[in-house]
Amino acid sequence: MATYTINKLLAMEKALKSRRQQLVELTKENSREVFWSDKNKEEKPLYDAKLLDKKVTEINNALFEIDHSIKASNAVTKKDIDVNFKKLMEGIE
């Protein structure tokens, strides 16, 4: 287990979301090798679907852990601010 700042976790979360999208794109139609043999079109995936799924699942699990960690920290972190929320939310007379 490693310790990170909230800022670093947010940066990691952003990078992992981008990487997940890249991997999902590899499962689409344009990630196939197309070749012809005896007038028959054949397609072969460039990447193993099971390996891609495994990596995407690992990223999803990491994103869950990061999100949970940030929210758990936010639940106990308190900040003093000079704002009268009730007064700001009152109607206009």
C-alpha positions in Angstrom: 0.0 0.0 0.0 1.3 3.5 -0.9 0.4 6.9 0.5 -0.5 9.7 -1.9 -1.7 13.3 -1.6 -5.3 14.0 -2.7 -3.9 16.1 -5.5 -1.8 13.1 -6.8 -4.8 10.8 -6.5 -6.9 13.2 -8.6 -4.1 13.3 -11.2 -3.8 9.5 -11.2 -7.6 9.2 -11.5 -7.6 11.4 -14.6 -4.7 9.5 -16.2 -6.4 6.1 -15.5 -9.7 7.3 -17.0 -7.8 8.3 -20.2 -5.9 5.0 -20.3 -9.2 3.0 -19.8 -10.7 4.9 -22.8 -7.6 4.0 -24.9 -7.9 0.4 -24.1 -11.7 0.3 -24.8 -10.9 1.8 -28.2 -8.7 -1.2 -28.9 -11.7 -3.5 -28.8 -13.5 -1.6 -31.6 -13.6 -2.4 -35.3 -10.6 -0.3 -36.3 -8.3 -2.4 -34.1 -8.4 -5.4 -36.4 -6.0 -6.7 -39.0 -7.7 -7.3 -42.3 -6.3 -9.5 -45.0 -7.6 -11.3 -48.0 -7.1 -15.0 -48.8 -8.6 -16.6 -51.9 -11.1 -13.7 -52.3 -12.2 -14.0 -48.7 -11.9 -11.2 -46.3 -10.5 -12.2 -42.9 -10.2 -10.2 -39.8 -8.0 -10.8 -36.8 -8.1 -8.7 -33.6 -4.8 -7.0 -32.9 -5.1 -7.6 -29.2 -6.4 -10.4 -27.1 -9.9 -9.5 -25.9 -9.4 -11.3 -22.6 -6.2 -9.5 -21.8 -7.8 -6.1 -22.7 -10.8 -6.9 -20.4 -8.5 -7.9 -17.6 -6.6 -4.7 -17.8 -9.8 -2.5 -18.0 -11.1 -4.4 -15.0 -7.9 -3.7 -13.1 -8.1 0.0 -14.0 -11.8 0.1 -12.9 -10.9 -1.4 -9.6 -8.1 1.1 -9.1 -10.4 4.0 -10.0 -12.9 2.7 -7.4 -10.2 2.6 -4.7 -9.0 6.1 -5.6 -12.5 7.5 -5.5 -13.3 5.8 -2.2 -10.1 7.0 -0.7 -10.7 10.6 -1.7 -14.3 10.5 -0.5 -13.3 9.0 2.9 -10.7 11.7 3.3 -13.3 14.4 2.4 -15.7 13.0 5.0 -13.4 13.7 7.9 -11.6 16.8 6.6 -12.9 20.1 7.9 -12.1 23.6 6.8 -12.9 26.9 8.6 -14.4 29.5 6.2 -16.0 32.9 6.8 -19.3 32.3 5.1 -22.8 32.7 6.6 -24.6 30.0 4.5 -28.0 30.5 6.0 -27.9 34.2 5.4 -26.9 33.7 1.8 -29.7 31.2 1.2 -32.4 33.5 2.6 -34.9 35.0 0.2 -34.7 38.6 -1.0 -36.9 41.0 0.9 
